[in-house]
Amino acid sequence: MSATEDLIANNAGYVATFSKGSLPLPPAKKMAVLACMDARLDPAKALGLQEGDAHVIRNAGGVASDDALRSIIISQRLLGTEEIVLVHHTDCGMETFHDDQVKDKILAETGLRPSFALEAFPDAVADVKQTAARIKANPFVVHKNIRGFVYEVETGKLREVPLD
Amino acid sequence: MSATEDLIANNAGYVATFSKGSLPLPPAKKMAVLACMDARLDPAKALGLQEGDAHVIRNAGGVASDDALRSIIISQRLLGTEEIVLVHHTDCGMETFHDDQVKDKILAETGLRPSFALEAFPDAVADVKQTAARIKANPFVVHKNIRGFVYEVETGKLREVPLD
């Protein structure tokens, strides 16, 4: 667990300069960001978010899974956010495999075939649109003000995806 | 969508100083972080993570939902991570409500009662332990090297939670 020990040591430096101790629980920008978990994407840095500004929800692909929708519902209904920003990115791992192929491999290794979707997708732009459509179709999400982006891991740039 | 316009403007500043254009897809620290979506928690800053270091998975509570487990499975099986860091935090919104009460309210407003758990919990320390237990119980997660923390939003400090 050496990598974790590095992070604990890093945290001491953060604490030494910490000045955000009295921020309110609801996000200041009334925003939730749904982004991919990719290591090369730092949503706070790429979007200029400060501590307290926005909820940040992340998973493999930045997809509107049932759990991402749960988080958005809590964000809006209990903590007052009103805008949603979607961030997929270039060179995404989710474009490199197919669900069936990986599930077959897992079955061979564990004797169990996953009963859930892995949510691989072939095209980030198309999947941003589909992600927005899933959110729009959800009956519990109150505010459907959605903007979608593909983040370029090569340049740091956000490219907006036109949503219908 | 004024807040989103602010973020787009902020991104131009990030692009102007961007120097991380050739990082590999697999995380350098072979690590996945599972943290709460709370706006006051910036996992990269609090843990000293640089672009490329670690997958960051976030949801309401930082819970090991089915989707967080999906993300961890992809992180480990397709992208080579081996350690998991859990981050809950003080003053969490998930401690401020009960599932049943919020579901009743949603039913009254929409005519539909959510069929899924909201995953409220009364105690962050206990829920870090339960989160680790869910991961340990999952048959598809390969590496069960888990450390758990409660982040103090008041001080920026990570408090480690002893796991069984």
Interface residues (C-beta under 8 A of the other chain):
Chain A: M1 A3 T4 D6 L7 I8 A9 N10 N11 G13 Y14 V15 F18 K20 G21 S22 L23 L25 P26 P27 A28 K29 K30 M31 A32 M37 D38 A39 R40 L41 D42 A44 K45 A46 L47 G48 L49 E51 G52 D53 A54 H55 V56 I57 R58 N59 A60 S65 D66 D67 A68 R70 S71 I73 I74 S75 R77 L78 L79 E83 V85 D91 G93 M94 T96 F97 V102 K105 I106 T110 L112 P114 F116 A117 L118 E119 P139 F140 N145 R147 V153 E154 T155 G156 K157 L158 E160
Chain B: M1 A3 T4 D6 L7 I8 A9 N10 N11 G13 Y14 V15 F18 K20 G21 S22 L23 L25 P26 P27 A28 K29 K30 M31 A32 M37 D38 A39 R40 L41 D42 A44 K45 A46 L47 G48 L49 E51 G52 D53 A54 H55 V56 I57 R58 N59 A60 S65 D66 D67 A68 R70 S71 I73 I74 S75 R77 L78 L79 E83 V85 D91 G93 M94 T96 F97 V102 K105 I106 T110 L112 P114 F116 A117 L118 E119 P139 F140 N145 R147 V153 E154 T155 G156 K157 L158 E160
